[in-house]
Amino acid sequence: MTVNIEIDGKVHSGSSVIEVKWRGGPVIGDGGPFGPSIKGQAALVDLGDRGVVVATLINDESYGLAKDGALGALWITPRAFGKETNAEEIPKLPELRGKRDLALDNLPRFLWFSNPQDPTTARKLIVQDIPAIFGPSARFAGASVDITSDPIVIDIRGKFSWLKPLEDKPPGNDIIYLPNGLGINRYYFIGDAS
């Protein structure tokens, strides 16, 4: 995934390799026949003294569409390629090839950290609000997904000094609750299978 934000005529880009696997199995209870896992890290756009924007791997609400339209990494690529994400289509996902630009109704959750070293500065970012936050010359310059065989790299911990200590906490204590009501954990930034 690649994300581009333009400010003062300069395009800032961030990208990452994200692997999504769907494993088939028996239907148990109201669960479906496939279980997903994500390997890799969220794409991060460094805006210099304006902080960083992260295209998170999850949308913080559900596997599906969030109330504000944000999606998790599980669904963005299939939707970009026009594939349904139902039991019949999931086995066909490995056949996808090429690059696709993402439509505005097929974007991940964006978080803006005005200070990457302080997780309490995080806030949800809607692309339409970019000019209001970063100035009238700022704009969302698009995002895309590309099917690739590039290696997965996980180096996001170097940008967020608080992330590794968060990962080391036991389940249940591994969420940072922010003053704005947002709760963030490692799965926003690093896949569950990484």
C-alpha positions as CSV (number, residue, x, y, z in Angstrom):
1,M,0.0,0.0,0.0
2,T,1.2,3.5,-0.8
3,V,-0.3,6.7,0.6
4,N,0.5,10.2,-0.7
5,I,-0.2,13.6,1.0
6,E,0.8,16.9,-0.7
7,I,1.7,19.9,1.4
8,D,3.1,23.2,-0.1
9,G,3.7,21.5,-3.4
10,K,5.7,18.6,-2.0
11,V,4.3,15.1,-2.1
12,H,5.1,13.0,1.0
13,S,4.7,9.3,0.5
14,G,4.7,6.2,2.7
15,S,4.4,2.6,1.7
16,S,4.5,-0.9,3.2
17,V,4.1,-4.5,2.2
18,I,1.1,-6.1,3.9
19,E,0.3,-9.8,3.5
20,V,-3.2,-10.9,4.1
21,K,-3.9,-14.6,4.4
22,W,-7.3,-16.3,4.6
23,R,-7.3,-19.8,6.0
24,G,-10.3,-22.1,5.3
25,G,-11.8,-24.4,7.9
26,P,-15.1,-25.7,9.3
27,V,-17.9,-23.3,10.2
28,I,-18.2,-23.1,13.9
29,G,-21.1,-21.3,15.5
30,D,-21.8,-18.1,13.6
31,G,-18.3,-17.7,12.4
32,G,-17.5,-18.1,8.7
33,P,-15.5,-20.7,6.9
34,F,-12.4,-18.5,6.6
35,G,-10.1,-16.9,9.2
36,P,-7.9,-13.9,8.3
37,S,-4.4,-13.0,9.4
38,I,-2.3,-10.0,8.6
39,K,1.5,-9.8,8.4
40,G,3.5,-6.6,7.9
41,Q,3.1,-3.1,9.1
42,A,1.0,0.0,8.4
43,A,2.1,2.5,5.8
44,L,3.5,5.7,7.5
45,V,3.8,9.1,5.8
46,D,6.4,11.3,7.5
47,L,5.4,15.0,7.2
48,G,8.5,16.3,8.9
49,D,7.7,18.9,11.6
50,R,4.0,18.3,11.0
51,G,4.2,14.8,12.4
52,V,3.2,11.5,10.7
53,V,0.1,10.0,9.2
54,V,-0.4,6.2,9.6
55,A,-2.7,4.2,7.3
56,T,-3.6,1.7,10.0
57,L,-4.2,-2.1,9.5
58,I,-7.5,-2.1,11.4
59,N,-10.2,0.5,11.6
60,D,-10.9,0.1,15.4
61,E,-14.5,-0.8,15.0
62,S,-15.0,-4.1,13.2
63,Y,-13.7,-6.3,10.4
64,G,-16.0,-4.4,8.0
65,L,-16.7,-0.8,7.3
66,A,-16.4,1.7,10.2
67,K,-19.1,4.4,10.7
68,D,-16.9,7.0,9.0
69,G,-16.1,4.7,6.1
70,A,-12.6,3.5,7.1
71,L,-11.7,-0.1,6.2
72,G,-9.1,-2.5,7.6
73,A,-6.4,-4.0,5.5
74,L,-8.4,-7.2,5.0
75,W,-10.8,-5.6,2.6
76,I,-9.0,-2.8,0.8
77,T,-7.2,-4.9,-1.9
78,P,-10.2,-7.1,-2.8
79,R,-12.4,-4.1,-3.1
80,A,-9.8,-2.3,-5.2
81,F,-9.8,-5.2,-7.6
82,G,-13.6,-5.5,-7.7
83,K,-13.8,-8.8,-5.8
84,E,-16.5,-9.6,-3.4
85,T,-15.3,-10.8,0.0
86,N,-17.7,-13.7,0.5
87,A,-17.1,-17.5,0.8
88,E,-17.1,-17.9,-3.0
89,E,-14.7,-15.1,-3.8
90,I,-12.1,-15.5,-1.0
91,P,-10.4,-18.5,-2.6
92,K,-9.9,-16.4,-5.8
93,L,-8.1,-13.6,-4.0
94,P,-4.5,-15.1,-4.7
95,E,-5.2,-14.7,-8.4
96,L,-5.2,-10.8,-8.1
97,R,-2.5,-9.0,-10.0
98,G,-1.4,-5.5,-10.8
99,K,-1.8,-2.0,-9.2
100,R,-5.0,-0.2,-8.4
101,D,-5.7,3.3,-7.2
102,L,-7.9,3.4,-4.2
103,A,-11.3,5.2,-4.3
104,L,-12.3,7.6,-1.6
105,D,-14.8,5.0,-0.3
106,N,-12.0,2.3,0.0
107,L,-9.4,3.8,2.3
108,P,-7.9,2.7,5.6
109,R,-8.2,4.4,9.0
110,F,-5.8,7.3,9.0
111,L,-4.2,8.4,12.3
112,W,-2.3,11.7,12.6
113,F,0.4,12.0,15.3
114,S,1.4,15.6,15.6
115,N,4.3,14.3,17.8
116,P,5.2,10.7,16.9
117,Q,6.9,10.2,20.3
118,D,3.7,11.0,22.2
119,P,0.9,8.6,21.4
120,T,-1.6,10.9,23.1
121,T,-1.3,13.3,20.1
122,A,-3.0,10.7,17.9
123,R,-6.3,11.6,16.2
124,K,-8.4,10.2,13.5
125,L,-7.8,11.9,10.1
126,I,-10.4,12.0,7.4
127,V,-8.8,12.9,4.0
128,Q,-11.3,15.7,3.4
129,D,-10.0,17.4,6.5
130,I,-6.4,17.5,5.4
131,P,-6.5,21.2,4.2
132,A,-8.1,22.3,7.4
133,I,-5.4,20.6,9.5
134,F,-2.3,21.2,7.4
135,G,-3.2,24.4,5.5
136,P,-5.0,25.3,2.3
137,S,-2.1,24.0,0.1
138,A,-2.4,20.5,1.6
139,R,-4.4,17.7,0.0
140,F,-4.8,14.0,-0.1
141,A,-2.8,13.0,-3.2
142,G,-4.1,9.4,-3.5
143,A,-3.4,5.9,-2.3
144,S,-2.9,2.7,-4.2
145,V,-2.3,-1.0,-3.7
146,D,0.0,-3.2,-5.7
147,I,0.3,-6.9,-5.7
148,T,4.0,-7.6,-5.1
149,S,6.5,-10.2,-4.1
150,D,8.6,-7.6,-2.2
151,P,9.7,-8.7,1.3
152,I,7.9,-7.6,4.4
153,V,9.8,-5.1,6.5
154,I,8.8,-4.1,10.0
155,D,10.6,-1.0,11.1
156,I,7.8,1.1,12.4
157,R,9.0,0.6,16.0
158,G,11.8,3.0,15.1
159,K,9.4,5.8,14.5
160,F,7.3,5.2,17.6
161,S,9.4,4.7,20.7
162,W,6.3,3.8,22.7
163,L,5.2,0.9,20.5
164,K,7.6,-1.9,21.6
165,P,6.8,-1.3,25.3
166,L,3.1,-1.4,24.4
167,E,3.6,-4.8,22.6
168,D,5.3,-6.2,25.7
169,K,2.3,-5.6,27.9
170,P,-0.1,-8.5,28.7
171,P,-3.4,-8.8,26.8
172,G,-5.9,-6.5,28.3
173,N,-3.3,-4.0,29.3
174,D,-2.0,-3.4,25.8
175,I,-4.2,-0.5,24.8
176,I,-3.5,3.2,25.2
177,Y,-6.7,5.1,25.8
178,L,-6.4,8.6,24.5
179,P,-8.2,11.7,25.9
180,N,-10.3,11.9,22.7
181,G,-11.8,8.4,23.4
182,L,-9.6,6.6,20.9
183,G,-7.9,3.4,22.1
184,I,-4.9,2.2,20.2
185,N,-2.9,-1.0,20.3
186,R,-0.2,-2.8,18.4
187,Y,-2.6,-4.2,15.8
188,Y,-3.1,-0.7,14.3
189,F,0.5,-0.7,13.3
190,I,1.8,-4.3,13.1
191,G,-0.1,-7.3,11.9
192,D,-1.3,-10.1,14.2
193,A,0.8,-12.6,12.3
194,S,4.0,-10.6,12.4
